[in-house]
Amino acid sequence: MKKIYLSVLLAIPFLFNAQSIEGTWKLAQQAGALAVGPNQGDGSWWSNSANDLTVRDCFFDDSITFDANGNMMHYMDGSTWVEAWQGVANEQCGTPVAPHDGSGTYTYTFANNQLTVNGLGAHIGLPKAINGGEINDPANAVTSITYEISFGANGELIADIQSAGGGTGWWRFIYTPTSAPPPPPPATYDVTFVVHTDNIAGNVSSDGIYIGGGFVGGNDALALSDADGDGVWEGTMNLPAAGGHFTILNGNCSDWSCKEDISGLPCADPGNYNDRNNLLGGFTQDTTLVLQFGDCSTPSGNTGIIDNAKDVISIYPNPTSDVINISSSSTITGYNIYNMIGNKVMSTNVNASNAVVDMSSLTKGVYFVEVNQNSTLTNKRIIKK
């Protein structure tokens, strides 16, 4: 009989370790879901408070899905918690910063109580925590991170990583499973960058012109081409519709020394390395962006942002605090307004060339107005301030 009891007791840890991580997880809605300290499981240096569930709600609503085929998806809904090392002036809810923005292709392995996530920018918990230290620049993102995994009494997934305090301290992240279906991947559209190089002093680098930084990726994320040698460089990349910052580089320089200098100009964001703000707020269809290297002005004979669809709709004022006017050269049969995650928040039938829309009941943020003209749909981005 003692041998039987012993066999049962030995089997218990085996069953516990075999628990699956497949499914969708969110950070536990509790104080201490994020914690850091000198030893594993010790949150004496810092841990999130109950109040952080509200202050950092954009982070606590992010979800991570592990499927049965070894694929991982990180869904951030266009907003997450960003810190100063990611280029913002203060810690805040904001647009995810590439490559830690969930837009990559990620895989995972789970064996012997260790979870390894793979892909540039792949992570759980805080993106700065990597094995043996913390990164202080998005350009230093790694392609693989391993976490020590255990499970709580109520099925919580507990991930520990030794990275804090110069690599001696430990971060702990506590996740709980959610029964909600995995969210759809964020919408993406093709963005074509057309860059005029008239303002470059001297010659274009032998490496060529690149688009990178912000939500686009590293310094060499998109190589442009000038096949006809006219000094206008072009290239297309599929990018998240939520939008973000980017920059233009004259050459392939990993230290960013060859990026354009637009500091002090209206299209530069001083809180984000003076990267361009042309695509902040998102876009709703394939877009062509015509730019001048080192300048915010539009090259002669061009328009700046071209939505690749016939534009017969005018919506103003934008931004707005309350009311917008929709004006068209043809009859408007209706309009829908969607928030950033695709939920329809307003819808009205119209039979006129003009419509007045009261948005005062909506919260501040970015919305998409879909205007119907006899089954022809036009999308416009509007900011409610």
C-alpha positions as YAML, in Angstrom:
chain: A
units: angstrom
residues:
- id: 1
  name: MET
  ca: [0.00, 0.00, 0.00]
- id: 2
  name: LYS
  ca: [2.83, 2.41, 0.76]
- id: 3
  name: LYS
  ca: [4.20, 1.82, -2.72]
- id: 4
  name: ILE
  ca: [0.83, 2.79, -4.23]
- id: 5
  name: TYR
  ca: [0.71, 6.04, -2.23]
- id: 6
  name: LEU
  ca: [4.24, 6.83, -3.27]
- id: 7
  name: SER
  ca: [3.37, 6.31, -6.92]
- id: 8
  name: VAL
  ca: [0.42, 8.69, -6.63]
- id: 9
  name: LEU
  ca: [2.50, 11.35, -4.90]
- id: 10
  name: LEU
  ca: [5.22, 11.13, -7.52]
- id: 11
  name: ALA
  ca: [2.64, 11.55, -10.29]
- id: 12
  name: ILE
  ca: [1.25, 14.83, -8.89]
- id: 13
  name: PRO
  ca: [4.16, 17.09, -9.92]
- id: 14
  name: PHE
  ca: [4.26, 15.42, -13.32]
- id: 15
  name: LEU
  ca: [0.62, 16.32, -13.95]
- id: 16
  name: PHE
  ca: [1.18, 19.86, -12.66]
- id: 17
  name: ASN
  ca: [4.16, 20.48, -14.95]
- id: 18
  name: ALA
  ca: [2.25, 19.15, -17.94]
- id: 19
  name: GLN
  ca: [-0.30, 21.99, -17.80]
- id: 20
  name: SER
  ca: [-0.76, 23.57, -21.21]
- id: 21
  name: ILE
  ca: [-0.26, 27.21, -22.04]
- id: 22
  name: GLU
  ca: [-2.39, 27.00, -25.18]
- id: 23
  name: GLY
  ca: [-5.15, 29.58, -25.28]
- id: 24
  name: THR
  ca: [-5.50, 33.32, -24.71]
- id: 25
  name: TRP
  ca: [-4.13, 35.06, -21.62]
- id: 26
  name: LYS
  ca: [-4.33, 38.54, -20.11]
- id: 27
  name: LEU
  ca: [-2.46, 40.09, -17.20]
- id: 28
  name: ALA
  ca: [-4.23, 39.29, -13.95]
- id: 29
  name: GLN
  ca: [-6.55, 42.10, -12.90]
- id: 30
  name: GLN
  ca: [-4.92, 42.43, -9.50]
- id: 31
  name: ALA
  ca: [-2.23, 44.27, -7.59]
- id: 32
  name: GLY
  ca: [1.11, 42.52, -7.97]
- id: 33
  name: ALA
  ca: [0.45, 41.13, -11.45]
- id: 34
  name: LEU
  ca: [3.67, 42.93, -12.37]
- id: 35
  name: ALA
  ca: [6.41, 42.74, -9.76]
- id: 36
  name: VAL
  ca: [10.17, 43.02, -9.53]
- id: 37
  name: GLY
  ca: [12.64, 42.25, -6.78]
- id: 38
  name: PRO
  ca: [16.07, 40.85, -5.95]
- id: 39
  name: ASN
  ca: [14.90, 37.23, -5.92]
- id: 40
  name: GLN
  ca: [12.52, 35.12, -7.98]
- id: 41
  name: GLY
  ca: [8.95, 35.80, -6.86]
- id: 42
  name: ASP
  ca: [10.03, 38.70, -4.63]
- id: 43
  name: GLY
  ca: [8.28, 41.96, -5.59]
- id: 44
  name: SER
  ca: [9.89, 44.13, -2.93]
- id: 45
  name: TRP
  ca: [11.45, 46.58, -5.42]
- id: 46
  name: TRP
  ca: [8.17, 47.44, -7.15]
- id: 47
  name: SER
  ca: [4.79, 45.97, -7.98]
- id: 48
  name: ASN
  ca: [1.71, 47.40, -9.62]
- id: 49
  name: SER
  ca: [-1.01, 48.76, -7.37]
- id: 50
  name: ALA
  ca: [-4.77, 48.24, -7.71]
- id: 51
  name: ASN
  ca: [-4.94, 51.80, -9.05]
- id: 52
  name: ASP
  ca: [-2.64, 50.79, -11.91]
- id: 53
  name: LEU
  ca: [-5.45, 48.63, -13.27]
- id: 54
  name: THR
  ca: [-7.08, 51.92, -14.26]
- id: 55
  name: VAL
  ca: [-4.00, 54.04, -14.97]
- id: 56
  name: ARG
  ca: [-2.46, 51.29, -17.12]
- id: 57
  name: ASP
  ca: [-5.71, 49.86, -18.44]
- id: 58
  name: CYS
  ca: [-4.29, 50.00, -21.98]
- id: 59
  name: PHE
  ca: [-1.70, 47.44, -20.84]
- id: 60
  name: PHE
  ca: [-3.92, 45.19, -18.76]
- id: 61
  name: ASP
  ca: [-6.31, 44.69, -21.68]
- id: 62
  name: ASP
  ca: [-3.56, 43.41, -24.01]
- id: 63
  name: SER
  ca: [-3.85, 39.70, -24.75]
- id: 64
  name: ILE
  ca: [-1.46, 36.94, -25.77]
- id: 65
  name: THR
  ca: [-2.56, 33.82, -27.63]
- id: 66
  name: PHE
  ca: [-0.57, 30.59, -27.91]
- id: 67
  name: ASP
  ca: [-2.04, 28.20, -30.48]
- id: 68
  name: ALA
  ca: [-1.57, 24.46, -30.85]
- id: 69
  name: ASN
  ca: [0.85, 24.88, -33.76]
- id: 70
  name: GLY
  ca: [3.51, 26.86, -31.90]
- id: 71
  name: ASN
  ca: [2.36, 30.28, -33.07]
- id: 72
  name: MET
  ca: [2.01, 33.28, -30.77]
- id: 73
  name: MET
  ca: [-0.08, 36.43, -31.28]
- id: 74
  name: HIS
  ca: [0.26, 39.58, -29.16]
- id: 75
  name: TYR
  ca: [-2.82, 41.80, -29.46]
- id: 76
  name: MET
  ca: [-2.52, 45.39, -28.21]
- id: 77
  name: ASP
  ca: [-5.61, 47.00, -29.72]
- id: 78
  name: GLY
  ca: [-3.61, 49.98, -30.98]
- id: 79
  name: SER
  ca: [-2.68, 51.15, -27.48]
- id: 80
  name: THR
  ca: [-0.41, 49.86, -24.73]
- id: 81
  name: TRP
  ca: [1.84, 51.14, -21.95]
- id: 82
  name: VAL
  ca: [4.96, 52.86, -23.32]
- id: 83
  name: GLU
  ca: [7.97, 54.13, -21.39]
- id: 84
  name: ALA
  ca: [10.66, 56.78, -21.87]
- id: 85
  name: TRP
  ca: [13.15, 54.31, -23.35]
- id: 86
  name: GLN
  ca: [10.68, 53.86, -26.22]
- id: 87
  name: GLY
  ca: [10.90, 57.52, -27.15]
- id: 88
  name: VAL
  ca: [8.06, 59.17, -25.24]
- id: 89
  name: ALA
  ca: [8.49, 62.03, -22.79]
- id: 90
  name: ASN
  ca: [6.67, 60.25, -19.94]
- id: 91
  name: GLU
  ca: [5.31, 56.80, -19.19]
- id: 92
  name: GLN
  ca: [1.80, 56.68, -20.61]
- id: 93
  name: CYS
  ca: [-0.76, 54.83, -22.66]
- id: 94
  name: GLY
  ca: [0.20, 55.27, -26.29]
- id: 95
  name: THR
  ca: [0.71, 53.69, -29.68]
- id: 96
  name: PRO
  ca: [2.82, 50.52, -29.45]
- id: 97
  name: VAL
  ca: [6.41, 51.12, -30.55]
- id: 98
  name: ALA
  ca: [7.97, 48.76, -33.08]
- id: 99
  name: PRO
  ca: [9.23, 46.13, -32.91]
- id: 100
  name: HIS
  ca: [7.36, 45.54, -29.62]
- id: 101
  name: ASP
  ca: [3.99, 46.30, -31.22]
- id: 102
  name: GLY
  ca: [2.57, 42.86, -31.89]
- id: 103
  name: SER
  ca: [2.90, 43.22, -35.66]
- id: 104
  name: GLY
  ca: [5.62, 40.61, -36.14]
- id: 105
  name: THR
  ca: [5.44, 36.88, -36.83]
- id: 106
  name: TYR
  ca: [6.03, 35.10, -33.53]
- id: 107
  name: THR
  ca: [6.46, 31.47, -32.50]
- id: 108
  name: TYR
  ca: [6.96, 29.77, -29.15]
- id: 109
  name: THR
  ca: [8.15, 26.57, -27.50]
- id: 110
  name: PHE
  ca: [7.18, 25.32, -24.05]
- id: 111
  name: ALA
  ca: [9.10, 22.49, -22.40]
- id: 112
  name: ASN
  ca: [10.56, 21.71, -18.97]
- id: 113
  name: ASN
  ca: [8.73, 24.68, -17.42]
- id: 114
  name: GLN
  ca: [10.41, 27.11, -19.80]
- id: 115
  name: LEU
  ca: [8.60, 29.26, -22.35]
- id: 116
  name: THR
  ca: [10.68, 30.66, -25.21]
- id: 117
  name: VAL
  ca: [9.11, 33.24, -27.52]
- id: 118
  name: ASN
  ca: [10.74, 33.87, -30.89]
- id: 119
  name: GLY
  ca: [10.61, 36.74, -33.36]
- id: 120
  name: LEU
  ca: [11.97, 40.29, -33.27]
- id: 121
  name: GLY
  ca: [10.10, 42.09, -30.50]
- id: 122
  name: ALA
  ca: [8.26, 39.01, -29.21]
- id: 123
  name: HIS
  ca: [7.69, 39.20, -25.45]
- id: 124
  name: ILE
  ca: [5.25, 38.77, -22.61]
- id: 125
  name: GLY
  ca: [5.04, 41.14, -19.68]
- id: 126
  name: LEU
  ca: [7.25, 44.20, -20.18]
- id: 127
  name: PRO
  ca: [9.14, 44.42, -23.50]
- id: 128
  name: LYS
  ca: [12.30, 45.78, -21.86]
- id: 129
  name: ALA
  ca: [12.85, 42.61, -19.81]
- id: 130
  name: ILE
  ca: [15.19, 40.23, -21.63]
- id: 131
  name: ASN
  ca: [17.42, 37.46, -20.34]
- id: 132
  name: GLY
  ca: [20.29, 38.94, -18.35]
- id: 133
  name: GLY
  ca: [19.28, 42.59, -18.48]
- id: 134
  name: GLU
  ca: [16.89, 45.29, -19.68]
- id: 135
  name: ILE
  ca: [17.10, 47.04, -23.04]
- id: 136
  name: ASN
  ca: [17.00, 50.83, -23.20]
- id: 137
  name: ASP
  ca: [16.32, 51.35, -26.91]
- id: 138
  name: PRO
  ca: [13.83, 49.68, -29.28]
- id: 139
  name: ALA
  ca: [16.73, 49.21, -31.69]
- id: 140
  name: ASN
  ca: [18.23, 46.74, -29.18]
- id: 141
  name: ALA
  ca: [15.27, 44.38, -29.32]
- id: 142
  name: VAL
  ca: [16.15, 40.68, -29.33]
- id: 143
  name: THR
  ca: [14.71, 37.79, -31.32]
- id: 144
  name: SER
  ca: [14.27, 35.27, -28.49]
- id: 145
  name: ILE
  ca: [13.40, 35.45, -24.79]
- id: 146
  name: THR
  ca: [13.01, 32.57, -22.32]
- id: 147
  name: TYR
  ca: [10.80, 32.72, -19.21]
- id: 148
  name: GLU
  ca: [10.57, 30.36, -16.24]
- id: 149
  name: ILE
  ca: [6.95, 29.20, -16.03]
- id: 150
  name: SER
  ca: [4.83, 27.94, -13.16]
- id: 151
  name: PHE
  ca: [1.09, 27.75, -12.63]
- id: 152
  name: GLY
  ca: [-0.98, 29.07, -9.73]
- id: 153
  name: ALA
  ca: [-3.64, 27.22, -7.81]
- id: 154
  name: ASN
  ca: [-6.37, 28.86, -9.91]
- id: 155
  name: GLY
  ca: [-4.70, 28.24, -13.24]
- id: 156
  name: GLU
  ca: [-2.67, 31.45, -13.39]
- id: 157
  name: LEU
  ca: [0.35, 31.44, -15.69]
- id: 158
  name: ILE
  ca: [3.31, 32.85, -13.74]
- id: 159
  name: ALA
  ca: [6.29, 33.96, -15.83]
- id: 160
  name: ASP
  ca: [9.62, 34.86, -14.18]
- id: 161
  name: ILE
  ca: [12.69, 36.30, -15.88]
- id: 162
  name: GLN
  ca: [16.02, 37.31, -14.39]
- id: 163
  name: SER
  ca: [16.71, 40.67, -16.00]
- id: 164
  name: ALA
  ca: [16.23, 43.58, -13.59]
- id: 165
  name: GLY
  ca: [18.90, 45.41, -11.60]
- id: 166
  name: GLY
  ca: [21.67, 44.80, -14.07]
- id: 167
  name: GLY
  ca: [20.55, 41.24, -14.67]
- id: 168
  name: THR
  ca: [20.52, 40.08, -11.04]
- id: 169
  name: GLY
  ca: [16.91, 40.92, -10.14]
- id: 170
  name: TRP
  ca: [13.75, 39.14, -11.23]
- id: 171
  name: TRP
  ca: [10.58, 40.32, -12.94]
- id: 172
  name: ARG
  ca: [7.37, 38.37, -12.41]
- id: 173
  name: PHE
  ca: [4.31, 38.57, -14.67]
- id: 174
  name: ILE
  ca: [1.05, 36.87, -13.68]
- id: 175
  name: TYR
  ca: [-1.48, 36.04, -16.41]
- id: 176
  name: THR
  ca: [-4.95, 34.56, -16.21]
- id: 177
  name: PRO
  ca: [-6.75, 32.65, -18.98]
- id: 178
  name: THR
  ca: [-9.65, 34.30, -20.72]
- id: 179
  name: SER
  ca: [-12.56, 32.46, -22.29]
- id: 180
  name: ALA
  ca: [-12.99, 35.19, -24.88]
- id: 181
  name: PRO
  ca: [-12.08, 34.12, -28.41]
- id: 182
  name: PRO
  ca: [-8.73, 35.35, -29.70]
- id: 183
  name: PRO
  ca: [-9.13, 38.86, -31.11]
- id: 184
  name: PRO
  ca: [-8.68, 39.38, -34.83]
- id: 185
  name: PRO
  ca: [-5.26, 40.54, -35.96]
- id: 186
  name: PRO
  ca: [-5.02, 44.31, -36.32]
- id: 187
  name: ALA
  ca: [-5.88, 45.71, -39.74]
- id: 188
  name: THR
  ca: [-3.00, 46.50, -42.09]
- id: 189
  name: TYR
  ca: [-2.76, 48.41, -45.34]
- id: 190
  name: ASP
  ca: [-0.09, 49.02, -47.95]
- id: 191
  name: VAL
  ca: [1.72, 52.34, -47.55]
- id: 192
  name: THR
  ca: [3.74, 53.59, -50.51]
- id: 193
  name: PHE
  ca: [6.51, 56.03, -49.63]
- id: 194
  name: VAL
  ca: [7.60, 58.41, -52.41]
- id: 195
  name: VAL
  ca: [10.67, 60.36, -51.27]
- id: 196
  name: HIS
  ca: [12.18, 63.30, -53.19]
- id: 197
  name: THR
  ca: [15.86, 63.83, -52.48]
- id: 198
  name: ASP
  ca: [16.43, 67.35, -53.89]
- id: 199
  name: ASN
  ca: [17.38, 68.67, -50.44]
- id: 200
  name: ILE
  ca: [20.18, 66.20, -49.76]
- id: 201
  name: ALA
  ca: [23.51, 68.01, -49.62]
- id: 202
  name: GLY
  ca: [25.90, 66.03, -51.78]
- id: 203
  name: ASN
  ca: [24.93, 62.63, -53.12]
- id: 204
  name: VAL
  ca: [22.44, 60.03, -52.05]
- id: 205
  name: SER
  ca: [24.28, 57.28, -50.18]
- id: 206
  name: SER
  ca: [25.44, 54.33, -52.22]
- id: 207
  name: ASP
  ca: [23.24, 52.25, -49.89]
- id: 208
  name: GLY
  ca: [20.16, 54.16, -51.07]
- id: 209
  name: ILE
  ca: [17.20, 55.65, -49.18]
- id: 210
  name: TYR
  ca: [15.42, 53.80, -46.38]
- id: 211
  name: ILE
  ca: [12.25, 54.16, -44.31]
- id: 212
  name: GLY
  ca: [12.52, 52.97, -40.70]
- id: 213
  name: GLY
  ca: [11.98, 53.76, -37.05]
- id: 214
  name: GLY
  ca: [8.79, 54.00, -35.01]
- id: 215
  name: PHE
  ca: [6.11, 51.53, -36.06]
- id: 216
  name: VAL
  ca: [7.91, 50.70, -39.33]
- id: 217
  name: GLY
  ca: [10.87, 48.90, -37.73]
- id: 218
  name: GLY
  ca: [14.66, 49.17, -37.68]
- id: 219
  name: ASN
  ca: [16.88, 51.58, -39.57]
- id: 220
  name: ASP
  ca: [16.72, 49.40, -42.70]
- id: 221
  name: ALA
  ca: [13.08, 48.29, -42.47]
- id: 222
  name: LEU
  ca: [12.15, 49.37, -46.02]
- id: 223
  name: ALA
  ca: [14.69, 49.94, -48.79]
- id: 224
  name: LEU
  ca: [13.39, 52.32, -51.45]
- id: 225
  name: SER
  ca: [14.42, 52.20, -55.10]
- id: 226
  name: ASP
  ca: [15.05, 54.77, -57.83]
- id: 227
  name: ALA
  ca: [14.93, 52.64, -60.96]
- id: 228
  name: ASP
  ca: [14.87, 55.54, -63.42]
- id: 229
  name: GLY
  ca: [17.49, 57.62, -61.61]
- id: 230
  name: ASP
  ca: [15.33, 60.72, -61.31]
- id: 231
  name: GLY
  ca: [16.08, 61.24, -57.62]
- id: 232
  name: VAL
  ca: [12.63, 60.10, -56.49]
- id: 233
  name: TRP
  ca: [12.80, 56.94, -54.38]
- id: 234
  name: GLU
  ca: [9.80, 54.67, -53.86]
- id: 235
  name: GLY
  ca: [8.81, 51.58, -51.92]
- id: 236
  name: THR
  ca: [5.75, 49.94, -50.40]
- id: 237
  name: MET
  ca: [5.27, 48.23, -47.05]
- id: 238
  name: ASN
  ca: [2.28, 46.67, -45.33]
- id: 239
  name: LEU
  ca: [1.82, 48.48, -42.00]
- id: 240
  name: PRO
  ca: [-0.62, 48.42, -39.06]
- id: 241
  name: ALA
  ca: [-3.62, 50.67, -39.65]
- id: 242
  name: ALA
  ca: [-3.22, 52.19, -36.17]
- id: 243
  name: GLY
  ca: [-0.31, 54.22, -37.56]
- id: 244
  name: GLY
  ca: [2.75, 55.61, -35.81]
- id: 245
  name: HIS
  ca: [6.06, 57.42, -36.26]
- id: 246
  name: PHE
  ca: [8.73, 56.81, -38.89]
- id: 247
  name: THR
  ca: [11.81, 58.48, -40.37]
- id: 248
  name: ILE
  ca: [13.74, 58.67, -43.66]
- id: 249
  name: LEU
  ca: [17.39, 57.67, -43.80]
- id: 250
  name: ASN
  ca: [20.03, 58.47, -46.40]
- id: 251
  name: GLY
  ca: [21.86, 55.16, -46.21]
- id: 252
  name: ASN
  ca: [21.91, 52.03, -44.09]
- id: 253
  name: CYS
  ca: [23.27, 53.23, -40.73]
- id: 254
  name: SER
  ca: [22.51, 51.16, -37.65]
- id: 255
  name: ASP
  ca: [23.48, 54.10, -35.40]
- id: 256
  name: TRP
  ca: [20.82, 56.31, -37.06]
- id: 257
  name: SER
  ca: [23.46, 58.91, -37.94]
- id: 258
  name: CYS
  ca: [22.15, 59.17, -41.51]
- id: 259
  name: LYS
  ca: [18.52, 59.90, -40.64]
- id: 260
  name: GLU
  ca: [17.04, 63.17, -41.85]
- id: 261
  name: ASP
  ca: [17.16, 66.16, -39.51]
- id: 262
  name: ILE
  ca: [13.71, 67.75, -39.30]
- id: 263
  name: SER
  ca: [14.00, 68.97, -35.70]
- id: 264
  name: GLY
  ca: [11.88, 72.07, -35.11]
- id: 265
  name: LEU
  ca: [9.70, 71.44, -38.15]
- id: 266
  name: PRO
  ca: [5.94, 70.77, -37.84]
- id: 267
  name: CYS
  ca: [6.14, 67.16, -39.04]
- id: 268
  name: ALA
  ca: [8.74, 66.25, -36.39]
- id: 269
  name: ASP
  ca: [7.82, 64.89, -32.98]
- id: 270
  name: PRO
  ca: [10.42, 66.10, -30.43]
- id: 271
  name: GLY
  ca: [9.13, 63.54, -27.92]
- id: 272
  name: ASN
  ca: [9.91, 60.67, -30.31]
- id: 273
  name: TYR
  ca: [13.46, 61.27, -31.57]
- id: 274
  name: ASN
  ca: [12.14, 63.93, -34.01]
- id: 275
  name: ASP
  ca: [10.64, 61.16, -36.12]
- id: 276
  name: ARG
  ca: [7.85, 62.03, -38.55]
- id: 277
  name: ASN
  ca: [4.24, 62.31, -37.42]
- id: 278
  name: ASN
  ca: [2.66, 62.04, -40.91]
- id: 279
  name: LEU
  ca: [0.97, 58.71, -40.14]
- id: 280
  name: LEU
  ca: [-0.05, 59.29, -36.53]
- id: 281
  name: GLY
  ca: [-3.72, 58.57, -35.90]
- id: 282
  name: GLY
  ca: [-3.93, 55.71, -38.37]
- id: 283
  name: PHE
  ca: [-5.32, 55.19, -41.87]
- id: 284
  name: THR
  ca: [-8.19, 53.16, -43.32]
- id: 285
  name: GLN
  ca: [-6.99, 52.10, -46.75]
- id: 286
  name: ASP
  ca: [-3.91, 51.73, -48.94]
- id: 287
  name: THR
  ca: [-2.09, 55.06, -48.86]
- id: 288
  name: THR
  ca: [0.62, 56.85, -50.82]
- id: 289
  name: LEU
  ca: [2.78, 59.34, -48.94]
- id: 290
  name: VAL
  ca: [4.78, 61.89, -50.97]
- id: 291
  name: LEU
  ca: [7.67, 63.37, -48.96]
- id: 292
  name: GLN
  ca: [10.72, 65.60, -49.22]
- id: 293
  name: PHE
  ca: [13.84, 64.32, -47.42]
- id: 294
  name: GLY
  ca: [14.72, 66.65, -44.54]
- id: 295
  name: ASP
  ca: [11.68, 68.88, -44.98]
- id: 296
  name: CYS
  ca: [7.99, 68.93, -44.12]
- id: 297
  name: SER
  ca: [6.92, 70.68, -47.31]
- id: 298
  name: THR
  ca: [5.30, 68.70, -50.07]
- id: 299
  name: PRO
  ca: [7.41, 68.38, -53.25]
- id: 300
  name: SER
  ca: [6.29, 70.72, -56.00]
- id: 301
  name: GLY
  ca: [3.42, 69.38, -58.09]
- id: 302
  name: ASN
  ca: [2.36, 66.75, -55.53]
- id: 303
  name: THR
  ca: [-0.10, 66.31, -52.71]
- id: 304
  name: GLY
  ca: [1.12, 64.99, -49.39]
- id: 305
  name: ILE
  ca: [-1.14, 62.05, -48.47]
- id: 306
  name: ILE
  ca: [-3.07, 60.33, -51.21]
- id: 307
  name: ASP
  ca: [-5.76, 57.86, -50.15]
- id: 308
  name: ASN
  ca: [-5.88, 55.39, -53.00]
- id: 309
  name: ALA
  ca: [-9.54, 55.93, -53.72]
- id: 310
  name: LYS
  ca: [-11.53, 58.71, -55.35]
- id: 311
  name: ASP
  ca: [-11.97, 61.45, -52.77]
- id: 312
  name: VAL
  ca: [-15.27, 63.30, -53.12]
- id: 313
  name: ILE
  ca: [-15.96, 63.66, -49.41]
- id: 314
  name: SER
  ca: [-15.11, 66.58, -47.14]
- id: 315
  name: ILE
  ca: [-15.35, 66.19, -43.35]
- id: 316
  name: TYR
  ca: [-14.63, 69.18, -41.12]
- id: 317
  name: PRO
  ca: [-13.52, 70.42, -38.68]
- id: 318
  name: ASN
  ca: [-10.84, 67.85, -37.96]
- id: 319
  name: PRO
  ca: [-9.95, 67.59, -35.11]
- id: 320
  name: THR
  ca: [-13.33, 68.32, -33.58]
- id: 321
  name: SER
  ca: [-14.64, 68.69, -30.06]
- id: 322
  name: ASP
  ca: [-18.34, 68.17, -30.82]
- id: 323
  name: VAL
  ca: [-19.81, 68.47, -34.30]
- id: 324
  name: ILE
  ca: [-18.50, 67.47, -37.73]
- id: 325
  name: ASN
  ca: [-19.91, 68.35, -41.13]
- id: 326
  name: ILE
  ca: [-19.94, 65.81, -43.96]
- id: 327
  name: SER
  ca: [-20.12, 67.39, -47.39]
- id: 328
  name: SER
  ca: [-20.19, 65.66, -50.76]
- id: 329
  name: SER
  ca: [-20.57, 66.48, -54.42]
- id: 330
  name: SER
  ca: [-23.12, 63.67, -54.67]
- id: 331
  name: THR
  ca: [-25.88, 62.29, -52.49]
- id: 332
  name: ILE
  ca: [-24.92, 60.76, -49.13]
- id: 333
  name: THR
  ca: [-27.17, 57.81, -48.29]
- id: 334
  name: GLY
  ca: [-25.74, 57.13, -44.84]
- id: 335
  name: TYR
  ca: [-22.71, 57.03, -42.61]
- id: 336
  name: ASN
  ca: [-21.19, 54.80, -39.92]
- id: 337
  name: ILE
  ca: [-18.63, 55.79, -37.31]
- id: 338
  name: TYR
  ca: [-16.23, 53.19, -35.90]
- id: 339
  name: ASN
  ca: [-13.76, 53.37, -33.02]
- id: 340
  name: MET
  ca: [-10.14, 52.21, -33.27]
- id: 341
  name: ILE
  ca: [-10.98, 48.56, -32.58]
- id: 342
  name: GLY
  ca: [-13.67, 48.42, -35.25]
- id: 343
  name: ASN
  ca: [-16.77, 48.76, -33.10]
- id: 344
  name: LYS
  ca: [-19.59, 50.73, -34.70]
- id: 345
  name: VAL
  ca: [-20.48, 53.60, -32.35]
- id: 346
  name: MET
  ca: [-22.85, 55.63, -34.55]
- id: 347
  name: SER
  ca: [-24.93, 54.96, -37.68]
- id: 348
  name: THR
  ca: [-27.48, 57.10, -39.53]
- id: 349
  name: ASN
  ca: [-29.31, 57.04, -42.85]
- id: 350
  name: VAL
  ca: [-29.07, 60.23, -44.93]
- id: 351
  name: ASN
  ca: [-30.52, 61.42, -48.23]
- id: 352
  name: ALA
  ca: [-28.67, 64.66, -48.89]
- id: 353
  name: SER
  ca: [-25.31, 66.00, -49.98]
- id: 354
  name: ASN
  ca: [-24.57, 67.35, -46.50]
- id: 355
  name: ALA
  ca: [-24.88, 65.95, -42.99]
- id: 356
  name: VAL
  ca: [-24.20, 67.34, -39.52]
- id: 357
  name: VAL
  ca: [-22.96, 64.78, -36.98]
- id: 358
  name: ASP
  ca: [-22.96, 65.38, -33.23]
- id: 359
  name: MET
  ca: [-20.00, 63.50, -31.70]
- id: 360
  name: SER
  ca: [-20.22, 65.13, -28.28]
- id: 361
  name: SER
  ca: [-21.29, 61.86, -26.62]
- id: 362
  name: LEU
  ca: [-18.15, 60.03, -27.81]
- id: 363
  name: THR
  ca: [-14.95, 59.88, -25.79]
- id: 364
  name: LYS
  ca: [-11.75, 61.54, -26.99]
- id: 365
  name: GLY
  ca: [-9.79, 59.56, -29.54]
- id: 366
  name: VAL
  ca: [-9.49, 58.54, -33.18]
- id: 367
  name: TYR
  ca: [-12.54, 57.42, -35.15]
- id: 368
  name: PHE
  ca: [-13.20, 56.32, -38.71]
- id: 369
  name: VAL
  ca: [-16.15, 57.77, -40.59]
- id: 370
  name: GLU
  ca: [-17.51, 55.53, -43.34]
- id: 371
  name: VAL
  ca: [-19.66, 57.49, -45.78]
- id: 372
  name: ASN
  ca: [-22.05, 55.65, -48.09]
- id: 373
  name: GLN
  ca: [-22.87, 57.20, -51.47]
- id: 374
  name: ASN
  ca: [-25.22, 54.77, -53.19]
- id: 375
  name: SER
  ca: [-23.10, 51.74, -52.16]
- id: 376
  name: THR
  ca: [-19.80, 53.55, -52.77]
- id: 377
  name: LEU
  ca: [-17.98, 53.66, -49.43]
- id: 378
  name: THR
  ca: [-15.37, 56.26, -48.47]
- id: 379
  name: ASN
  ca: [-13.45, 56.13, -45.19]
- id: 380
  name: LYS
  ca: [-12.09, 59.15, -43.38]
- id: 381
  name: ARG
  ca: [-10.16, 59.43, -40.12]
- id: 382
  name: ILE
  ca: [-11.42, 61.97, -37.58]
- id: 383
  name: ILE
  ca: [-9.94, 62.98, -34.23]
- id: 384
  name: LYS
  ca: [-12.27, 63.79, -31.33]
- id: 385
  name: LYS
  ca: [-10.40, 66.06, -28.91]
...
